[in-house]
Amino acid sequence: MDPQFVSGLEHYLQKLASASDTETIQTATKVLSEQYYARAECIPALLTISTESQEWQVRQLAAVELRKRIPKYWEEIDDGLQQRMRETILKAIVDETNDLTRHGLARVISSIARSDVPNQKWGDLIQFLYKCCQSPTAAHREIGVYVLDSLFESIPDMMSAHMQHLFELFSALVSDPESLVVQVTTVEALGKIADFIEPEDRSAISKFQGLVPAMVQVLQKCLATNEEDLASRCFEVFNGMLILETPLLNRHFGDLIEFSINVGGNEELDDNLRIMALNFLVWTATYKRGRLQKLKIIKPLVDKIMPITAQEDPEDDDEDSPSRVALRVLNVLATSFPPQQVFPAVIAHVLQYMQHREPTFRKGAMLSLAITIEGSVDFIRPQTGDIVALICAGLSDSETMVRRAACMALGCIADELDEEVAGYHEKLMPMIFSMTSDANPTIVKYATNALDCILESMGDAILGYLPQLMERLVALLESGPAEVKPIALSALGSAAHSSGEAFAPYFGGVVARIKQAMALTGEDDVLLLRGVATDTMSTVAEAAGRDAFRPHLDECTRLALQGMEIDSPTLRESAYCYVGVMSRVFEGEFAQYLGVIAPQILQTLRMDESAVFGLGIDEGSEMGGDDDDDEPFNINTAVSDEKEVAADAVGQLFASTTTAFLPYVEEITAELVQLLNHYSDTARKAATVSLFTFIRTFNKIASPEPWMPGVPLRVPVDENTQAMIRLVMPAVLSMWEDEDDKTVVTQLCSELRLIMKDVGPAATIEYADGISKHLLEIFEKKAACQTIDYEDDEVPEDEMAELDSLLVCAAADCVAEFASVFGDAFEPIMDTFLPHIAGYARPALAVSERAMAVGCLAEIAKNMGPGITKYAEALFPIFMDGLADKHAEVRSNAAFGVGAFVEGATIDASAYFGDILKALFPLIQLADNPNNARDNAAGCVARLILENADAVPLGDVLPAWVGALPIRGDHLEDMPVYDAVCFLLKHKRAEVEPVLPALMAVLKQAMADPQTLFSDESRQYLASL
């Protein structure tokens, strides 16, 4: 080996290790790459330097660089030199005193082993490492177990073959009498072993489970000695085991939960250690939902988490703390488990804490309420008034931290239950409005955000507040704190949306101010304001309408497109939101801008999301910048978000501009199909929605005849629509196969239902088997997105989390639409799905599931027509039980189902009319119309009359029936109702005479309502009266 080569190499490594400026680093790196690393001689030279240099930084850097070059050059080195190098490195790693260099050499060993072991070389390596692990010297044991740990990454198959011996070795090392580092590294190595234990390998599982208590003891020692880094490494192992299919932690799961919650709640420990323990609970609730449900510890867990939420928060909103991670645990519990198991436990503490004299408890109460609303929406809907009253108490609190938290809670509930919360505007608006003038800018910020959330759904109720509201929002926009201005601007858009024509007096002034903000340049906070302004302008345009906004269209669009040219993902996202909404408002008129917009969208969809890092020496890192991958990268979530918004906008652009967009469809479709495999669930959802929109738009462009149900196709689609279906459907079904996010699958089911409704059987006829398979998996709770957090022995309970419920409801809607488009051919599908859907109608299930099941079967009854007769014995009892349900939503769906069944079935159901009418009477008598229950009951009575008026006691029924008219909510019930009215009038039924004046008043009101639906025959008849 050339001594000058070694000397020169070491010289440049020294320069690189000690460099403090970019120029020196770049120069040294260039010389090393071109003059040294381009030759196989660098391998022995780097080994010499890594074992003999006087400076540990140089030895460590040489080891890092050596590991990187082994894969390229090792095979070029002759066998003799290879053997000498193996001997050298094994001696050096034992003699090395610097931890980082030792670890660097361990990675070199691992890299060489990756090449040698498959070729039956270096047979004594494992024996050497076993000897190190059994050495009386702690440092030797450390390096032995460390190298074994690293070998799991380079030669995993060979290591897994030694599992029995490794269990024996690690069972001793995990309880090492001297070195906590040995113990922690052993825990990490056991984490690697865990990856290779198959679920059916009961012997290995049992052995591993026997070591779990010792692993936990290691973690306890780390906590007791405040060894934050070592504790983090242990928690990482336990977190990793949570996502494994093999149930390695099950035997000790309850103990692990108790241990973590006790650590998380221990205020004597360092905050970072407590955060790690609480994050373990976040992972547990996410990936071991079934195990938590089986242990029935949700309420005890909530009881212990709640006091942590009442602890102090750091000043920095972005800084983690035990209290904030505790809230994260509550959020995951609320979104992952049935609301009946979580929300009552939380609200009990909230009520108690709101009476507490310490403001931190009242703060914790409001934040806990805010964080658990998501996942409990339908459950808390009937309690909206009580919750609003609680929040009002928080808004009136004397302490700033409590008022701020109450604003956050109000924003959360207004986001989820917008219409219900808007109904309490008289109580809320004065309080929130007053807080927007608070002396504390933080209160102003959160109050303005809560105001924005409320305004969007106020409708006409906003009119009484509009003058004062506009004055205040404009003042905040012009002179409020910097962090408040974007929120005030967004609130202006919400005010425009709700006030409609009443916004006209403010339109000109608001548009002028928004234009000013759309032209801003500067730092990030200024660009944020510009982005919100761009988004808000489209909201104002949609509220004002195309005619009012047309004079401003060109200038505003120019400003939005100019924002795209600034290197800011925020501005590009805002511009995409703007063009999506504007295209909806202006439709074909907006096509003039496609030449600029479409290429920009394509550019965004093609953006690379990886960022490569250069080499760096970090003395605090074990590997000093080393990594197992030659090109380490991170994921740029800003790009991911931008892609999502672009994908969302492009569907709207095509739908609005139709033929003008055709030149861009092919390339953009290809990118959207690629986006179906994106790591971001929201990006996958956006791509799914837009691809189905593309199918729908092609069909719209073709102006086809109305589709007809049945198989084979009776009305084919045009070739462009067919081509898009054949491109999109296989890609979507492929994504669905492994899709593990419930919200993505829920959106997919919704899109399938809509595309069948719009395009008919042509959209799914070639893919019915695949779709049916996936839908059936959802009903059986075996879909990938449902089983990711359950093990084989853990069957989900009857109660479902709201996300699960939404998923099943979307699948049910999809099945019902199948019945609509497939006609008679739906019967085999019905045979498959009926028992599964009917199972959700059981009284033991939650109201949302019962309502879903009854509603789905009702829609199927309507869509199948005479084909429903076969299922009379199965369906009729379900509908009748539904009419007796205590919840209006179930009764409403059941009323529709009975009517649809009687109308469609070919059997005579007259004998049951008495029972049906008796069950319908309480709904007909309702003073209001919850869940359209009264409307559906009126529609059911109409169908009975049309089926067999003689079997209906009209003299008793008509007064109540007419009293329930006209239809007020579900106007699809208009047609049977007014067909029945016309039938009674045409046949001059004597029973009509007593109610005729009331009936004529109903008809007059109905005919004056543009929303009322009439069949052509009924409209003509009524017009002739």
Secondary structure, DSSP 8 states (H G I E B T S, - for coil): --HHHHHHHHHHHHHHHH--SHHHHHHHHHHIIIIITTSTTHHHHHHHHHHH-S-HHHHHHHHHHHHHHHHHHGGGS-HHHHHHHHHHHHHHHHH---HHHHHHHHHHHHHHHHHHGGGT--TTHHHHHHHHHT-SSHHHHHHHHHHHHHHHHHSHHHHHHTHHHHHHHHHHHTT-SS-HHHHHHHHHHHHHHHTT--TT-HHHHHHHHHHHHHHHHHHHHHHHTT-HHHHHHHHHHHHHHHT-SS-SSGGGHHHHHHHHHHHHH-TTS-HHHHHHHHHHHHHHHHH-HHHHHHHT-HHHHHHHHHHHHTS---SSTTS--HHHHHHHHHHHHHHHS-HHHHHHHHHHHHHHHTT-SSHHHHHHHHHHHHHHHTT-HHHHGGGHHHHHHHHHHHHT-SSHHHHHHHHHHHHHHHHHSHHHHHTTHHHHHHHHHHHTT-SSHHHHHHHHHHHHHHHTT-GGGGGGGHHHHHHHHHHHHHHS-TTTHHHHHHHHHHHHHHHGGGGHHHHHHHHHHHHHHHT--SSHHHHHHHHHHHHHHHHHHHHH-HHHHHHHHHHHHHHHHHHHHSS-HHHHHHHHHHHHHHHHHHGGGGGGGHHHHHHHHHHHHT---EEE------TTSSSTT--SSSS-EEE-HHHHHHHHHHHHHHHHHHHHHGGGGHHHHHHHHHHHHHHTT-S-HHHHHHHHHHHHHHHHHHHHHH-------SSS-SS---HHHHHHHHHHHHHHHHHHHH---HHHHHHHHHHHHHHHHHHGGGGTTTTHHHHHHHHHHHHTT-SHHHHTT--TT----SS--HHHHHHHHHHHHHHHHHHHHHGGGGHHHHHHHHHHHHHTTSTTS-HHHHHHHHHHHHHHHHHHGGGGGGGHHHHHHHHHHHHT-SSHHHHHHHHHHHHHHHHH-SS--GGGHHHHHHHHHHHHT-SS-GGGHHHHHHHHHHHHHHHHGGGS-HHHHHHHHHHT-S--S-GGGHHHHHHHHHHHHHTT-GGGGGGHHHHHHHHHHHHH-TT----HHHHHHHHH-
